[in-house]
Amino acid sequence: MLRSVKASDYMTEGVITFKPETDLFDAINSLLENRISGAPVVDDDGNLAGILSEVDCLKAILALTYHEEEKGGVVGEYMTGVVDTVEHDADIISVSERFINEGLRRLPVVKNGRLVGQISRRDILRAVEVFAQDG
């Protein structure tokens, strides 16, 4: 049986983040270089302000193309502002249920509103592997 552990025990720390004022095309290049599909957006205090996904970037590019604009703007103009999160002390069983029931792949992990990491379905599977090895 999967024992109860916190999201913070298996989350990824040091997640790539953007600031709302980051240039959109710099952010897109970062997503491509790091082979990630999105990244949290944080303010100067580390508070989660939103998330920038590949879909957000595609929408931005289409809007810019439609309006025949050459400049891309900044991340804050195109990010998704309302973000599902999980608290750092959430039980990974409840996080697993959210992944299943809400169709999520990953969630930013916050502590008092500040981003402290990210947990994914793969992180949960890694926890299961550790438990299986422990017996």
N, C-alpha and C positions, 0 to 999 in steps of 0.2 A: 504494500500500500504506500502511496506517495505521502511522505510526511510533510507536515506543514512548515514551509519556509517563506521568508519574505521576498518580495520582488527585488529588493536591493541586494539579496544574496546572489542573484543570477543575472541581473541587468548588465548591460554594457555601459561602461563609464567612458568619459572622454569622447562623447558623440560629436560628430561634426555639426556645427550650428552656424546660423546666419544671424545678422542683425537686420532690423527692418530697413536700415539705410544701405544695405549691401546692394551693389549694382546687380540687376537681374541676370545679365549675361555672365558676370563673374560667378554667381551662384549656380547657373546652369553648367558652366565649365567645371565647377567643383563637384557637382553631382556626377557628371560624366567621368571625371578623373578618379573619383573614389568609388565608382560603380555602385552608387546608392540611389534609391528611388525617391528620396525625400530627406528633409532635415528639419529639426526644430528651429524656430526663430525666437531669439531671446533678446530682452532689453539689456541695458548696461548693467543692471543689477542681477542678471541671470534669471529673471522671471520669464516664464514661457509666454510669448506674445502670439505665437501661431506656429504654423508648419508650412513649409514650401514643398510641394510634391511635383512629380513629373507632370501630372495633369494640370496643376496650377501653371507650370511653365508653358505647357502647350496652349492653354487658354490665353496666356499673356501674348505669346507669339502670334496666335491667330488674331487677337484684338489689334496688335500693333500692325500686322500686315493689312488688316481691313482698313485701318485708319492711315495707312501708308506712312507710318512714323518710323524714323530711323533709330531713335533712342529707345532703349528698353525700359527705362524707369528703374525702380528699386523694389526689392523683395516685399517690403511692407505694402506695396500697392496691389500685389498679386497673391500673397500668401492666404491660406485659410486661417481665419482668426479664431474660430471656435474649434478647439482641439480636445478630443477624448484623452484623458490622462489616467494614470494610476498612481496612488500614493506609494511612497517608498516602503512602507510597512505592510502593504497589501499581501495577502496570502497568495502564493502562486496557483493554488487550486481555483480561487475566485478569478484570477487573471486568465487562467485557462478557459474557464466558463465564458468569460467575456470574448475571448478569441473565437470560441465556437459559436456562441449565440449572436454575436454582433458582426461576425465575419471580418474581424480585424486581424492584421498581420503583426503589428507592433504597436506599442504604446509608449509615449514619453513617461518617464517616472519623475514625479515631483515630490518635494518636501517643502512644506509651507509655501507653495506656489513657485518655488525655484526648481529649475531643471537639474536633476542629479544623474540622469541616465536614460536609458531606453531598454525596454524588454520586448522580446519577440517570441514568436511561436518556437523558433529554433532554440532560444534560451531555455524555454520550458522543457523541450525535449532533452536538452543537455542535462537539466536537473534530474529528469527521469533516468537517464543513463547513469548518473552518479549514484542515485539511490539503488539502482539495480546492481551496480558493482559493490556497493556496501552490504548488500544482502538484505 
